[in-house]
C-alpha cells in the first residue's frame, strides 16, 4: 500500500469499511495522537490487528504526528469525517 498521503488513505480505508478491524484500529490511533499531554497512549500490540499492507498507514499517521501535522486544518477535517464514519453519522450536505 502506497502511503504518499496516509491521512487521505486512512480516511478512504475507513470510508470503505468503517466496521473493519483496520478502520477501528487506525481510528483509535488517530484519536490518541490528538492527546499529546496524555502521552498519545496507543497499545502497539494493536498493530497486530492490522494486515501487513495496512500497517504503513499507521506508521504514516505517526510520522504526521512527528511532523507536527496533528491539529492542522487538514487533520481536523479528516478526523471529523472519520468520527462521522465510525459513528455512522450521516454526512450533512454543505
Buried (B, 14 or more C-beta within 10 A) or exposed (E): EEBEBBBEBBBEBBBEEBEBEBBBBBBBBBBBBBEEEEEBEBEEEBBEBBEEEBBBBBEBBBEBBEEEBBEEEEBEEBBEBBBBBBEEEEEEEE
